[in-house]
Amino acid sequence: MRLYSWNVNGFRAVLKQGFMDWLEKTDPDVLSLQEIRADWDQVDLGVRRELESAYDVAWFPSTSKKGYAGSATLSKKELGFQHTHGLGIGIFDQEGRMIISSKGDLDFIGGYFPNASAGLVRLGFKRQFARDLAAIVKERHDRGRKVILTGDMNVAPEEIDLARPKDNRMNPGFTDEEREDFRLYLAAGLVDVLRERNPGVPGLYTWWTARGGAREKNVGWRIDNFLVSKALKDEVKDARIHADVLGSDHCPISIEI
């Protein structure tokens, strides 16, 4: 299976940037999308029909604030994934944060992790999200399930994961607290597969600010990730960042298992 994740920064916007051509060319088996920022009925009818002809579409927009956040998971119909909208925790689910997709003993959990926001006003919210999600991952591992966790995690785990760590030490996405909380997922039994296979390799970024030609200069952050259960680690054949794919301030990431 080829599994992809992409923060599209507005689904209707990325449609105008060639998303459907990219999807046809890439042909992912499972695709997690973040920041969809639209209800399903706001998406062009032709696009909806085309997607639904090939994929089971789990569309999970924010209900607390229109045009904000939201996530979606597309899985090939023949794979037979069953999708659950949300974590069962209202404060997160009302923002359309996460979708759990299950097949056999595998849980694919994908979505849009909270941003600590300017002034760190949502840091407490984000920390609670991390604790609750890590507990969900651990509980599933305890039941013998395998987990793939992906999405825009809104945190650069280590200094190597952003171009200017010293300048961003206490900024949203690189606070000590957020980095500590990222390790909760690892403690729950997950592996940062891309970093494990590329130790010490700089410049592996998935998001770039629109200011100052950051993308052209590759002054970015690695905040989009695939984390997999230790039991799945050796089954991952490939883990990639697709920095050449435009259309959003994030680029797609993928693994093949």
C-alpha positions, 0 to 999 in steps of 0.5 A: 500500500502507498500511503500519503498525507498532505496539508492542502491549506484549503481543498477548493484552493488546491483543486485550482492548483492541479490536485486532481491531476496529481491524484491521478498520477500518484494514485495513492491507496490511502490519502490523509488530507488536512486543512480541507476548510470546506464542507463536502457539499461545497466541493464541485459536484464533478470532483465529488463524483470522481473521488467517490467513484474510486475512493471511500471518502471520509470527509470531516469538516469543522463544525465549530468554525466554518472554513477552518481546519478539518480533515479527510481520508480517502481509501481505495474502495477495494481495500475495505477500510472502515472510517471513524470520524473523530477521536470521540473527544468533543473539543477536538472532534468539533474542529474536524481534527482526526479520522481513524481508518481500520482494516484487519489489525491495522489502524490508520489515524490521520489528520490535523493536529492543533497549532499552538498559535501566536502567543502560544494561546492554544498550547494547553489545548494542543498538549491535551490533544497530544496526551489524549491521542498518545493514550489512544495509540497505546490502548490500541497497541495494548490490544495487539493492533498496529498503528500508522499515525500521520498528518500535519503535527505542527511540531518540529521534533528536533533541531535538525527538523527546521532550518533556524532552530535558535531563532524559533526556540520558543515559537509555536511548533518548536517549544520545549513543551510541544517537542516533549509531547511529540515524544509521547507518541514514540513512548506509546510505541511509534517510530519516526520512520523517515528520521530513523532512516535519515539520521543526521540528514538536514534539509528534510522539510515539509512546510515553508512560510510564504515570506522571503522566498523560503521555499526556494531557499529551502528554509523550512520545517519538518512538521508533517510526519508518518509514525508507525508501530514498531511492529510495522517498521520493517514492513515500510519499504519507502518513506519520502517527502515530495518537496517538488509538489506545489499547490500548498505551503506544505508538500505531500509525504508518503510511505509504502508498506 
